[in-house]
């Protein structure tokens, strides 16, 4: 199953939350990117008839521009804590990619960090927000 809160299994929820908040935001974004891609692959696998179509659909959703757009759509639904993660991650210096603006990369990083944070701390909330992206 995709979502499994086995990260730090011996910790109480409050301790886990505190430990996750201390993680580097880039690490959370790295994890969030993988979680979102796996979510999209899982979601698309039953809808697509060929591997090529599956790949094209997933790539169409797992990219900087789409992630930035999804973050803007989710923004009104975020809690104060989630908005804080987004704000802090958005302020990280983004890399340079051709054909993608710096602001878009920063929004995408913020989206990924939010997904990574929720993956490690709140499976129910993560599922709710990801379902809003479909």
GITA-V22752 format. One record per residue. N is the residue number from 1. RES is the residue in three letters. PHI is phi in degrees with one decimal (NA if undefined). D_CENTER is the distance of its C-alpha to the mean C-alpha in Angstrom with 2 decimals. Layout:
# GITA-V22752
((N | RES | PHI | D_CENTER) (N | RES | PHI | D_CENTER))
This chain:
# GITA-V22752
((1 | UNK | NA | 17.12) (2 | UNK | -62.9 | 13.40) (3 | UNK | -98.1 | 12.69) (4 | UNK | -141.9 | 15.23) (5 | UNK | -84.4 | 15.47) (6 | UNK | -86.6 | 17.93) (7 | UNK | -68.4 | 16.54) (8 | UNK | 52.9 | 19.59) (9 | UNK | -64.7 | 21.42) (10 | UNK | -86.5 | 24.53) (11 | UNK | -93.6 | 23.03) (12 | UNK | -69.8 | 23.34) (13 | UNK | -55.6 | 20.32) (14 | UNK | -64.8 | 21.38) (15 | UNK | -65.4 | 21.79) (16 | UNK | -60.4 | 18.42) (17 | UNK | -59.8 | 16.82) (18 | UNK | -62.6 | 19.11) (19 | UNK | -66.1 | 18.37) (20 | UNK | -66.0 | 14.57) (21 | UNK | -63.5 | 15.26) (22 | UNK | -85.4 | 17.50) (23 | UNK | -68.5 | 15.09) (24 | UNK | -64.7 | 14.60) (25 | UNK | -61.7 | 11.61) (26 | UNK | -66.1 | 11.60) (27 | UNK | -66.0 | 11.49) (28 | UNK | -63.5 | 8.44) (29 | UNK | -66.0 | 6.78) (30 | UNK | -60.6 | 8.74) (31 | UNK | -65.8 | 7.72) (32 | UNK | -60.5 | 3.91) (33 | UNK | -61.9 | 5.51) (34 | UNK | -66.7 | 7.96) (35 | UNK | -62.7 | 6.56) (36 | UNK | -65.7 | 5.36) (37 | UNK | -63.6 | 8.73) (38 | UNK | -64.5 | 10.56) (39 | UNK | -59.4 | 9.74) (40 | UNK | -65.4 | 11.07) (41 | UNK | -62.0 | 13.91) (42 | UNK | -63.0 | 14.83) (43 | UNK | -67.7 | 14.94) (44 | UNK | -84.1 | 16.97) (45 | UNK | -59.7 | 19.31) (46 | UNK | -84.4 | 21.74) (47 | UNK | -92.4 | 21.86) (48 | UNK | -105.5 | 22.74) (49 | UNK | -91.2 | 26.17) (50 | UNK | -127.7 | 25.84) (51 | UNK | -63.2 | 23.55) (52 | UNK | -63.0 | 23.76) (53 | UNK | -65.1 | 22.69) (54 | UNK | -60.4 | 19.77) (55 | UNK | -59.8 | 18.71) (56 | UNK | -61.3 | 19.33) (57 | UNK | -64.9 | 17.31) (58 | UNK | -66.9 | 14.20) (59 | UNK | -63.1 | 14.72) (60 | UNK | -66.6 | 15.29) (61 | UNK | -109.0 | 11.80) (62 | UNK | -103.9 | 9.83) (63 | UNK | -151.3 | 11.28) (64 | UNK | -58.5 | 11.24) (65 | UNK | -63.9 | 13.40) (66 | UNK | -69.5 | 11.68) (67 | UNK | -64.2 | 8.21) (68 | UNK | -63.3 | 10.57) (69 | UNK | -64.7 | 12.45) (70 | UNK | -64.5 | 9.87) (71 | UNK | -61.5 | 9.12) (72 | UNK | -60.9 | 12.92) (73 | UNK | -69.1 | 13.39) (74 | UNK | -81.3 | 11.39) (75 | UNK | -45.8 | 13.10) (76 | UNK | -65.7 | 16.28) (77 | UNK | -99.7 | 14.78) (78 | UNK | -82.2 | 13.09) (79 | UNK | -78.2 | 15.24) (80 | UNK | -61.2 | 16.89) (81 | UNK | -63.1 | 15.03) (82 | UNK | -66.4 | 11.56) (83 | UNK | -62.0 | 13.21) (84 | UNK | -65.9 | 14.54) (85 | UNK | -60.1 | 11.33) (86 | UNK | -60.7 | 10.34) (87 | UNK | -60.2 | 13.98) (88 | UNK | -65.1 | 14.33) (89 | UNK | -69.9 | 11.47) (90 | UNK | -65.1 | 12.74) (91 | UNK | -82.8 | 16.11) (92 | UNK | -69.3 | 15.48) (93 | UNK | -70.6 | 17.60) (94 | UNK | -90.6 | 15.83) (95 | UNK | -71.5 | 17.51) (96 | UNK | -113.0 | 19.79) (97 | UNK | -132.9 | 19.29) (98 | UNK | -67.4 | 21.95) (99 | UNK | 68.7 | 21.56) (100 | UNK | -132.8 | 18.45) (101 | UNK | -70.7 | 19.19) (102 | UNK | -57.0 | 18.18) (103 | UNK | -62.1 | 16.88) (104 | UNK | -65.9 | 14.56) (105 | UNK | -61.1 | 13.23) (106 | UNK | -66.6 | 12.79) (107 | UNK | -65.0 | 10.93) (108 | UNK | -63.6 | 8.49) (109 | UNK | -62.2 | 8.27) (110 | UNK | -64.1 | 7.93) (111 | UNK | -59.6 | 5.00) (112 | UNK | -62.7 | 3.33) (113 | UNK | -63.5 | 5.69) (114 | UNK | -61.6 | 5.27) (115 | UNK | -62.9 | 2.85) (116 | UNK | -62.1 | 5.38) (117 | UNK | -61.2 | 7.93) (118 | UNK | -68.0 | 8.07) (119 | UNK | -58.4 | 8.22) (120 | UNK | -87.5 | 11.11) (121 | UNK | -122.9 | 12.70) (122 | UNK | -154.1 | 12.66) (123 | UNK | -59.2 | 12.29) (124 | UNK | -62.7 | 14.10) (125 | UNK | -65.5 | 12.07) (126 | UNK | -60.4 | 8.77) (127 | UNK | -59.4 | 11.00) (128 | UNK | -60.7 | 12.48) (129 | UNK | -67.7 | 9.66) (130 | UNK | -63.7 | 8.48) (131 | UNK | -64.2 | 12.23) (132 | UNK | -71.4 | 12.60) (133 | UNK | -86.6 | 10.84) (134 | UNK | -83.3 | 13.60))
